[in-house]
Amino acid sequence: MAYTITFKNSGKTAQWDGSHENLLELAEENGIEIDTECEAGVCGTCKVRLLSGDVEMEVDDGLEDEDREQNMILPCVAVPKSDIVLEV
């Protein structure tokens, strides 16, 4: 399934076609820098706010309860389940 991924702050959009493992890879391929360390969903370094849409994350150990309340996601382990807008 193809989805449109909008990176609001950078003004860029990209198409998700399932050829990337996660949203971090898609962002990097499109010249969008997101700080990262573990790339496994446990450190929380890459967290960004999901402004709209749905994603699935296999691991979200890097998020605190407050992060979840603020709709933060970990792009290193997130894949879209709809068109999404990220605050990055």
C-alpha positions as MATLAB code, in Angstrom:
seq = 'MAYTITFKNSGKTAQWDGSHENLLELAEENGIEIDTECEAGVCGTCKVRLLSGDVEMEVDDGLEDEDREQNMILPCVAVPKSDIVLEV';
ca = [
       0.000    0.000    0.000;
       1.334    3.447   -0.920;
       1.053    6.327    1.524;
       2.024    9.983    1.407;
       4.416   10.991    4.165;
       4.597   14.722    4.861;
       7.547   16.138    6.776;
       5.924   19.405    7.862;
       8.888   21.439    9.110;
      11.074   20.570    6.127;
       8.261   21.143    3.640;
       8.996   17.805    1.974;
       6.747   14.907    1.075;
       7.644   11.363    0.112;
       5.817    8.271   -0.974;
       5.886    5.173    1.208;
       5.820    2.096   -1.000;
       7.046   -0.482    1.497;
      10.603   -0.572    0.154;
      12.030    0.970    3.347;
      12.280   -0.753    6.703;
      11.047    2.305    8.612;
      10.257    6.015    8.457;
      13.792    6.981    9.495;
      15.203    5.384    6.330;
      12.640    7.204    4.192;
      13.450   10.525    5.877;
      17.200   10.076    5.411;
      16.752    9.138    1.753;
      14.881   12.422    1.278;
      17.524   14.559    2.963;
      15.705   14.941    6.274;
      18.023   14.605    9.232;
      16.680   13.009   12.398;
      19.048   12.430   15.324;
      19.404    8.743   16.075;
      21.531    6.388   18.136;
      20.295    2.843   18.704;
      17.915    2.557   15.719;
      16.066   -0.148   17.672;
      13.335    1.844   19.430;
      14.862    1.838   22.886;
      16.897    5.036   23.297;
      14.292    7.626   22.269;
      16.810    9.849   20.491;
      14.867    9.926   17.214;
      11.411   10.678   18.613;
       9.260   13.020   16.551;
       5.655   14.174   16.827;
       3.036   12.463   14.679;
       0.630   15.256   13.696;
      -1.839   13.076   11.800;
      -2.277    9.527   10.573;
      -1.416    6.145   12.036;
       1.834    4.230   12.402;
       2.794    0.845   13.784;
       5.845    0.344   15.995;
       7.092   -3.077   17.043;
       8.999   -1.504   19.955;
       8.345    1.763   21.767;
      10.545    1.373   24.849;
      12.223    4.702   24.025;
       9.006    6.601   24.737;
       7.866    7.809   28.141;
       4.166    8.080   29.029;
       4.386   11.836   28.478;
       5.802   11.244   24.979;
       2.894    8.972   24.117;
       0.417   11.592   25.379;
       2.084   14.114   23.056;
       1.749   11.693   20.103;
       5.487   11.138   19.738;
       6.731    8.201   17.664;
      10.069    6.534   17.006;
      10.705    6.706   13.251;
      13.524    4.156   13.527;
      10.928    1.434   14.165;
       7.749    3.035   12.783;
       5.946    2.144    9.564;
       2.907    4.045    8.311;
      -0.569    2.568    8.282;
      -2.092    5.594    6.509;
      -1.005    8.908    5.043;
       0.858   10.704    7.832;
       2.235   14.122    8.768;
       5.366   14.304   10.929;
       6.627   17.412   12.704;
      10.160   17.258   11.336;
];
